[in-house]
Amino acid sequence: MPVFTLLNNAAANGPGTSMDCTDVNKAVIQVMGSFTADVRFEASLDGEHWFPFEGKLACGKGIVNMVSSPNAVYFDVEAIRYLRPVVANLVQGTVTALGYFDAKGLGPYSYVHFNATTSGTVVKSGVGVLHAVNVGDIGTSMTVTLQDGASVIGIIKTAGHYQYDVVFTDGLTVAVGGTPGDVTVLYK
């Protein structure tokens, strides 16, 4: 599963990049660097309104919503949508924070089948796993483009079974161009 950079040598107070935890049960944020600062943890349901959020220290005992030294914190995130670190009270140094979640907990696979011209179809919003794509029949000049938000995961132009097992974070979109044949996308 991927590791997300939430803070990259941050040298000023402020929020880091948020991690979309939709359909995820557990997440971890690892805080690193040499710094004198507080790193607070916040959650949101809509990405606009944030509130303090607690997790369990990986090193030592305790439930915290802030660390002041390098550490890792585990979070139960099934009831929230977004999680982020926030640098506060920075005196000196830089802070890096990495986020991780295990998408295996997303539940059983779902599928969508295409056999008519479809373009820009959002298969799943938020976070998930693209497991496989099966192309049973290629139509005339058919191209299947798989995207994670604006990033291309893959482009398929020939019949076959394609194994991916990759995490998408900004939603899975499937665009079928030309005259489609028989395409099935397996995801969770």
Number of C-alpha atoms within 10 A of each C-alpha: 13 13 12 15 17 25 24 15 14 20 17 16 16 15 18 20 18 21 24 22 26 19 19 22 18 16 20 22 26 18 21 18 16 13 18 16 21 19 26 20 25 20 25 19 16 10 14 8 9 15 11 14 21 20 20 17 19 15 10 9 8 11 15 17 17 21 18 16 16 16 16 21 23 20 22 16 23 13 14 18 20 20 28 25 30 21 24 17 13 19 13 12 14 19 27 21 25 19 24 19 22 15 22 14 13 16 11 8 13 13 14 12 13 15 14 15 13 15 14 14 12 14 17 19 15 16 23 28 22 25 18 16 23 17 22 14 15 20 19 11 12 18 19 22 18 24 21 24 16 11 12 13 17 13 14 17 14 15 16 14 13 14 12 15 14 17 22 24 18 17 18 27 23 23 16 24 19 16 15 21 20 15 21 16 20 19 24 20
